[in-house]
Structure formats: C-alpha cells, structure tokens
Amino acid sequence: MQTSAFDLSNPQSLYDPSGNGYSHVADVISGSRLLFIAGQGGEQVSGTLSPDFAVQARQAIANLALALSSKGAGPEHVCKLTLLIVDHSQARLKQWVDAVDRAWGQATKPTCTLIPVPRLALDGMLIEVDAVAALPASSQGR
C-alpha cells in the first residue's frame, strides 16, 4: 500500500533550506487525492487573536491541523504551504520555524513560500498559512 502521495526533496545544486523550515521540491504522485486548505490564521475558535506573533503562529498551525483532520489528513500529508506574515522579520521567521519544527518534528518540511504583507483580513492578524495536502488516492474521508 502506498504510504505517501508525494516526495519532498532538496536538490544538491540549491542551498539547504531545512534551517528555514521548508523543502524546495514536492513531487506529487499522479492520481493522489488533493486537499486545498484556505488560509488559517492565529484566531481561536472564539475568533480572538493573541497580540503575540509566536502564539498566533502556533495557533495557525493548530487550525491547519484541525482543517486537515476534518478530511482524514495530518501535517505529514502537506506538500505545499503559502505563508503570509505581517511586518516580517528574522525574529518572526525564527518563531515560525520553531512552530513548524514542533508540528513536523524531524520529518522533512513541506515546500513553502513566505510573503511579507502590510496587513491581513482581520485587525490584529499577524500570520496566515494556506496549504495543499496530497493523500494516496485510496485514502478515505471524502
């Protein structure tokens, strides 16, 4: 049985991005079941937002995990992230990488594009992350 619907890699001809919490290439296997997860922010179920970026980053990943689990998936199925950060800085990048390392552990991280932005949809929102997940076509949860 196929256990992964994609392969993550970092060509030796490119710099090693693992210290920044992502991979360069995701090769998705034909016929995989794809999930497209809308941007998840750092809001709690009540809609409240912490003013702390690191707290919002952890909550955004938790919200992403909840969206994935609603379809029988988890972080291990994510092959692509798009990350929007308000007032991006190296300090915020480090906080994001710490949150990603907690969520993915020692596993190879998904591909990711980080886009600095001046603001997001909600007042006080500091981070938003959307995802593409790939599951083996035989997986359930439709």
Backbone torsions as a table, in degrees:
resi	resn	phi	psi	omega
1	MET	NA	137.4	179.5
2	GLN	-70.7	126.8	-177.7
3	THR	-98.6	-22.2	178.8
4	SER	-133.8	142.8	-179.5
5	ALA	-95.5	3.0	-179.3
6	PHE	-156.4	164.0	177.1
7	ASP	-124.5	127.9	176.7
8	LEU	-97.6	140.0	180.0
9	SER	-150.9	162.8	176.8
10	ASN	-132.2	99.2	-179.6
11	PRO	-55.0	138.9	-179.1
12	GLN	-63.2	-18.8	179.6
13	SER	-79.0	-5.1	176.4
14	LEU	-115.2	159.8	179.6
15	TYR	-66.5	157.5	-179.2
16	ASP	-80.8	110.0	-176.5
17	PRO	-87.9	2.2	-172.8
18	SER	-59.0	-31.6	177.6
19	GLY	-66.9	-18.6	176.7
20	ASN	-103.1	10.5	171.2
21	GLY	77.7	32.7	176.6
22	TYR	-155.2	171.7	175.4
23	SER	-117.4	161.5	179.8
24	HIS	-83.0	-37.0	-169.5
25	VAL	-131.8	135.2	169.7
26	ALA	-121.5	117.7	178.8
27	ASP	-101.3	103.4	-176.9
28	VAL	-88.0	129.3	-177.6
29	ILE	-72.7	133.4	179.8
30	SER	-54.5	138.0	178.7
31	GLY	87.0	2.7	178.7
32	SER	-68.7	153.9	174.0
33	ARG	-85.8	122.8	-176.7
34	LEU	-105.3	138.4	173.1
35	LEU	-117.8	134.8	175.9
36	PHE	-114.5	113.6	-175.2
37	ILE	-101.9	124.9	178.9
38	ALA	-62.0	160.6	-179.9
39	GLY	-53.7	125.0	178.2
40	GLN	-107.1	129.3	179.4
41	GLY	-103.2	-170.9	-177.4
42	GLY	-91.0	19.7	-178.7
43	GLU	-80.8	143.0	174.0
44	GLN	-74.7	170.5	179.9
45	VAL	-57.6	-28.3	178.3
46	SER	-75.4	-11.6	-178.4
47	GLY	94.3	-3.1	179.8
48	THR	-77.1	150.6	-179.8
49	LEU	-123.1	132.1	172.0
50	SER	-71.4	147.4	174.3
51	PRO	-77.2	-5.9	-176.2
52	ASP	-91.5	123.2	-178.1
53	PHE	-58.9	-46.2	-177.6
54	ALA	-60.6	-38.6	177.8
55	VAL	-65.4	-44.2	178.3
56	GLN	-63.5	-38.8	179.8
57	ALA	-61.9	-46.7	178.6
58	ARG	-62.8	-40.1	-179.6
59	GLN	-68.8	-37.5	177.7
60	ALA	-61.2	-41.6	177.8
61	ILE	-67.4	-39.6	176.9
62	ALA	-62.7	-41.2	178.4
63	ASN	-65.4	-39.8	175.9
64	LEU	-60.5	-44.6	179.4
65	ALA	-61.3	-38.5	177.9
66	LEU	-65.4	-42.7	178.2
67	ALA	-62.8	-43.7	178.9
68	LEU	-62.7	-46.0	-176.1
69	SER	-64.8	-24.9	177.9
70	SER	-64.1	-16.1	178.7
71	LYS	-118.8	18.4	177.0
72	GLY	76.4	23.6	-178.1
73	ALA	-118.8	170.6	177.2
74	GLY	-144.5	-179.2	-179.7
75	PRO	-55.3	-30.6	-180.0
76	GLU	-65.1	-13.5	179.1
77	HIS	-94.2	-7.4	-177.5
78	VAL	-77.9	125.1	178.4
79	CYS	-108.9	-17.3	-176.6
80	LYS	-148.6	131.5	173.0
81	LEU	-120.4	147.0	166.3
82	THR	-122.3	126.2	-171.4
83	LEU	-118.7	125.3	176.8
84	LEU	-112.3	125.6	-178.7
85	ILE	-126.5	126.4	175.0
86	VAL	-75.8	134.4	178.9
87	ASP	50.3	52.7	-178.8
88	HIS	-54.2	142.3	176.0
89	SER	-150.9	168.2	176.4
90	GLN	-62.5	-34.9	178.2
91	ALA	-63.6	-42.5	178.7
92	ARG	-69.2	-36.5	176.0
93	LEU	-60.0	-44.4	179.2
94	LYS	-61.9	-41.8	178.5
95	GLN	-63.9	-38.4	176.9
96	TRP	-64.0	-47.5	-179.3
97	VAL	-61.0	-39.5	176.2
98	ASP	-59.9	-42.5	179.1
99	ALA	-66.4	-41.1	178.0
100	VAL	-64.1	-43.7	179.2
101	ASP	-60.7	-38.2	177.1
102	ARG	-65.7	-40.8	-176.1
103	ALA	-75.1	-41.1	-175.8
104	TRP	-99.1	-13.2	-179.3
105	GLY	61.0	-137.1	-177.7
106	GLN	-82.3	-5.7	-179.2
107	ALA	-63.4	153.1	174.2
108	THR	-62.5	134.5	-175.8
109	LYS	-81.5	153.7	178.7
110	PRO	-66.2	165.3	170.6
111	THR	-64.8	153.7	-175.5
112	CYS	-156.5	139.8	170.5
113	THR	-118.1	125.0	178.5
114	LEU	-102.8	127.3	-179.3
115	ILE	-122.6	113.0	174.3
116	PRO	-69.4	137.3	-178.9
117	VAL	-135.5	155.7	178.6
118	PRO	-76.9	-27.9	177.9
119	ARG	-164.7	166.8	177.7
120	LEU	-122.1	-172.9	-170.8
121	ALA	-60.4	-36.9	-175.5
122	LEU	-110.8	144.2	174.1
123	ASP	-57.6	132.0	178.3
124	GLY	86.6	-7.2	179.1
125	MET	-75.2	124.8	-175.1
126	LEU	-109.9	-14.0	-176.2
127	ILE	-150.6	146.4	173.7
128	GLU	-146.8	136.2	-179.0
129	VAL	-135.3	126.5	171.9
130	ASP	-110.5	165.6	-171.9
131	ALA	-145.7	153.2	166.3
132	VAL	-118.2	128.4	177.9
133	ALA	-118.3	145.6	179.1
134	ALA	-125.5	125.9	179.1
135	LEU	-119.1	151.3	174.8
136	PRO	-54.4	139.7	-176.2
137	ALA	-55.5	-26.9	-178.0
138	SER	-77.9	-5.6	-177.0
139	SER	-69.3	149.9	179.6
140	GLN	-91.6	-176.8	174.0
141	GLY	112.1	6.7	179.6
142	ARG	-70.3	NA	NA
